[in-house]
Amino acid sequence: MGKMESRKLLFVSLMIFSMFFGAGNLIFPPLLGQLSGTNMLASMAGFLISAVGLPILAIAVVAKSGGLHILASRVHPRFAFAFTVLIYLSIGPFLGIPRAASLAFEMGISPFLSNTVNASSLPLLIYTIVYFGIAYWLCMSPSKLVDRFGKVLTPTLLVLIVSIFVFSLFKPIGEFAAPIGDYAKNPLLKGFLEGYMTMDAIAALNFGIVISIALKEMGVTEEKRLVSNTIKAGAISGLLLSIIYVMLAYLGAVSQTRFGVTENGAQTLTNVVFYLFGQKGAVLLGIIFSLACLTTSVGLLTSCSQYFTKLIPKISYRIFITILSVSSMIFANVGLTQILKFSVPVLTAIYPMAIVLMVLSFLNDFFRGNSYVYLFAMVCTSSVSILDALGQFGLKINILNILPFYTKGLGWIIPAAVGAIVGFVYGSIRNKGFEQKYTLESK
């Protein structure tokens, strides 16, 4: 069986949406809208390129290549092992999952507690035990994620967000204000950088396993149709993400004239919801954040456990789910501030490498799969991104300042391009030398 019903494809798309749409995806667009104001459309165009385009591209290239490990092997087998493990650990139990759980607590539970209770670490501990208990239960049946996410959790989340947007049309919040800072100077680039910081492209590299298993459970077993349906489902989820992002950005854009400029998107969204629904808005916001964070955590726990089960077959999926759930719970109790302080430098090191790997895979036929293109481009990219990450840990590397776009957070782009070109030239010369040698020997 290879064909797939449209209804089932939609449910898979909703599952993918829910795995992407975490708390960070909730708070970035409102802040972007608030700061970009009348330049919201240009800013959102840049945001959608990096926050939607790159993740969908990641889903496509992973599906076509047969998995993240195979994709990374084009650079070098040792790189593939180290990079894949690092990706799964960083976006999973060490950073991504604990951050989601901590943020869910901060936005969904903390507002209802007194200052005295919030000062204690006990509420967070109790919350994370319950949170990861539910996540563990959901992860134990990965084949049911389409039913639980696609048919229940995601539609609920979408209805809640759309309800806020629709309600704002009947109870106007304010008007679009003048753009602020970089949103006034270069809204497209600023929007791109904000979407870039969602880190969803890295998550997309992980989710390939979950999507593949879900499709196989639905009877899609033929490799060609498996890839095709994965890309289709990714594209549909990308469309849904785009619609929701625009709605959230609109809410932020019309909020500045009423509430002023807030420190972050969470405050922006809180102000909007409280204005529209009063104190009851806290409950609505808590449900939205909890659902968004939970679905993302389950997707990450499932994909990480399935990868490590393949890596170490002697340890069962159930044991890995237990290990990762417990370790994620422990790291979540470190606190959101500390997690963010450590996560940004780590993701700064990894994310450029992931983007370059995806782009090169997309252009693979153009340079005829020349392995030196991957190798040289990755060496140049990783050198810059790792040094940049060390700088965020306190080790300043002044030489990086000479790189174009470095101050914009994109200092790795030119080195990556130069590395790819040098790799292509070197590989072409080397291959030509082998061909000439082979021709002479055959004569």
Residue pairs with C-beta under 8 A, 6 or more apart in sequence:
1 219
1 220
1 221
2 220
2 221
2 222
2 224
2 225
3 225
4 215
4 218
4 219
4 220
4 225
4 229
8 146
8 218
9 229
9 232
9 233
9 236
10 150
10 236
11 146
11 147
11 150
11 151
12 146
12 150
12 211
12 214
12 215
12 218
12 229
12 233
13 150
13 232
13 233
13 234
13 236
13 237
13 240
14 149
14 150
14 151
14 154
14 155
14 237
14 240
15 145
15 146
15 149
15 150
15 154
15 210
15 211
15 214
16 59
16 207
16 211
16 233
16 234
16 237
17 154
17 237
17 240
17 241
18 149
18 150
18 153
18 154
18 157
18 295
18 296
18 299
19 149
19 203
19 207
19 210
19 295
19 296
19 298
19 299
19 300
20 55
20 200
20 203
20 204
20 207
20 237
20 241
20 296
21 157
21 241
21 244
21 292
21 295
21 296
22 100
22 103
22 292
22 293
22 295
22 296
22 297
23 100
23 103
23 104
23 107
23 266
23 289
23 292
23 293
23 296
24 99
24 103
24 198
24 199
25 51
25 198
25 200
25 241
25 245
25 292
26 248
26 265
26 266
26 269
26 288
26 289
26 292
27 264
27 265
27 266
27 268
27 269
28 47
28 51
28 194
28 195
28 197
28 198
28 265
29 44
29 47
29 245
29 246
29 248
29 249
29 252
29 265
30 248
30 249
30 251
30 252
30 255
30 265
30 268
30 269
30 272
31 194
31 252
31 262
31 264
31 265
31 268
32 40
32 43
32 44
32 47
32 183
32 191
32 194
32 249
32 252
32 265
33 40
33 43
33 44
33 248
33 249
33 250
33 251
33 252
33 253
33 254
33 255
33 268
34 252
34 253
34 255
34 256
34 261
34 262
34 265
34 268
35 179
35 180
35 181
35 183
35 252
35 256
35 261
36 42
36 43
36 44
36 179
36 180
36 183
36 187
36 190
36 191
36 249
36 253
37 176
37 177
37 178
37 179
37 180
37 183
37 253
37 256
38 176
38 177
38 178
38 179
39 179
39 183
39 184
39 187
40 176
40 249
40 250
40 253
42 187
42 188
42 191
43 179
43 183
43 187
43 188
43 190
43 191
43 194
43 249
44 191
44 245
44 246
44 249
45 188
45 191
46 187
46 188
46 189
46 190
46 191
46 192
46 193
46 194
46 195
47 191
47 192
47 194
47 195
47 245
47 249
48 191
48 195
48 242
48 245
49 192
49 195
50 192
50 193
50 194
50 195
50 196
50 198
50 201
51 194
51 195
51 196
51 198
51 200
51 241
51 245
52 195
52 238
52 241
52 242
52 245
53 238
54 195
54 196
54 200
54 201
54 204
54 355
54 358
55 200
55 201
55 203
55 204
55 234
55 238
56 204
56 234
56 235
56 237
56 238
57 201
57 358
57 359
57 362
58 201
58 202
58 204
58 205
58 354
58 358
59 204
59 207
59 208
59 211
59 230
59 231
59 234
60 230
60 231
60 234
60 362
61 71
61 358
61 361
61 362
62 68
62 71
62 204
62 205
62 208
63 208
63 211
63 212
63 226
63 227
63 230
63 231
63 234
64 227
64 361
65 71
65 74
65 361
67 208
67 209
68 84
68 87
68 205
68 206
68 208
68 307
69 80
69 81
69 84
70 80
71 80
71 357
71 361
72 79
72 80
72 83
72 84
72 357
73 79
73 80
74 357
74 360
74 361
74 364
74 369
74 371
74 374
75 83
75 357
75 371
75 374
75 375
75 378
76 375
79 378
83 353
84 307
85 311
86 350
87 202
87 205
87 206
87 350
87 354
88 206
88 303
88 304
88 307
88 308
89 304
90 96
90 202
90 343
90 346
90 347
90 350
91 199
91 202
91 203
91 206
91 300
92 206
92 300
92 301
92 303
92 304
92 324
92 328
93 304
93 324
93 327
93 328
93 331
94 327
94 331
94 346
95 331
95 339
95 342
95 343
95 346
95 347
96 199
96 203
96 296
96 300
96 343
97 297
97 300
97 301
97 324
97 328
97 331
97 332
98 328
98 329
98 331
98 332
98 334
98 339
99 332
99 336
99 339
99 340
99 343
100 293
100 294
100 296
100 297
100 300
101 127
101 128
101 131
101 132
101 293
101 297
101 328
101 329
101 332
102 124
102 332
102 335
102 336
102 339
103 289
103 293
103 336
104 127
104 131
104 289
104 290
104 292
104 293
104 294
105 123
105 124
105 127
105 128
105 131
105 332
105 336
106 266
106 336
107 266
107 285
107 286
107 289
108 285
108 286
108 287
108 289
108 290
108 293
109 123
109 127
109 286
110 118
110 123
111 282
111 285
111 286
112 282
112 286
113 123
117 123
121 333
124 332
124 333
124 335
125 333
128 329
128 332
128 333
129 329
131 294
131 297
131 329
131 332
132 297
132 325
132 326
132 328
132 329
132 332
134 294
135 294
135 297
135 298
135 301
135 325
136 301
136 321
136 322
136 325
138 145
138 148
138 294
138 298
139 298
139 301
139 302
139 305
139 321
139 325
140 318
140 321
142 210
142 213
142 214
142 302
142 306
143 213
143 214
143 217
145 210
145 214
145 298
145 299
145 302
146 214
146 217
146 218
149 295
149 298
153 291
153 294
153 295
154 295
156 291
157 288
157 291
157 292
157 295
158 240
158 244
160 284
160 287
160 288
160 291
161 244
161 247
161 248
161 288
162 244
162 247
164 251
164 272
164 273
164 276
164 284
165 247
165 248
165 250
165 251
167 276
167 277
168 250
168 251
168 254
168 272
168 276
171 275
171 276
172 254
173 251
173 254
173 255
173 258
173 272
173 275
173 276
174 254
174 255
174 256
174 257
174 258
174 259
175 254
175 257
176 253
176 254
176 257
177 253
177 256
177 257
178 184
179 187
180 261
181 190
182 189
182 190
183 190
183 191
189 408
193 408
193 409
193 410
196 351
196 409
199 347
199 351
201 351
201 354
201 355
201 358
202 347
202 350
202 351
202 354
203 296
203 299
203 300
204 234
205 354
205 358
206 299
206 300
206 303
206 304
206 307
207 299
207 303
208 230
208 303
209 303
209 306
209 307
210 299
210 302
210 303
210 306
211 230
211 233
211 234
212 226
212 230
213 306
215 226
215 229
215 230
215 233
216 226
220 226
220 229
248 269
251 268
251 269
251 272
252 265
252 268
252 269
252 272
255 268
255 271
255 272
258 271
258 275
259 268
259 271
259 272
259 275
262 268
262 271
269 285
270 281
270 285
273 281
273 282
273 284
273 285
274 281
274 282
275 281
277 284
297 328
301 321
301 324
301 325
301 328
302 321
304 320
304 324
305 317
305 320
305 321
305 324
306 317
308 315
308 320
308 324
309 315
309 316
309 317
309 320
331 339
332 339
344 392
345 389
345 390
345 392
345 393
346 389
348 385
348 388
348 389
348 392
349 382
349 385
349 386
349 388
349 389
350 385
351 385
352 381
352 382
352 384
352 385
352 412
352 416
353 378
353 381
353 382
353 385
356 377
356 378
356 381
356 412
356 416
357 374
357 378
360 373
360 374
360 377
360 420
367 373
367 420
367 424
370 423
370 424
370 427
370 428
370 431
371 427
372 423
372 424
372 426
372 427
372 430
373 420
373 423
373 424
373 427
374 423
375 423
376 419
376 420
376 422
376 423
376 426
377 416
377 417
377 419
377 420
377 423
378 419
379 419
380 412
380 415
380 416
380 418
380 419
381 412
381 415
381 416
381 419
383 415
384 400
384 403
384 411
384 412
384 415
385 412
387 397
387 400
388 397
388 400
388 406
388 411
388 412
390 397
391 397
391 400
400 406
400 411
401 407
403 411
403 414
403 415
404 411
404 413
404 414
405 411
405 413
405 414
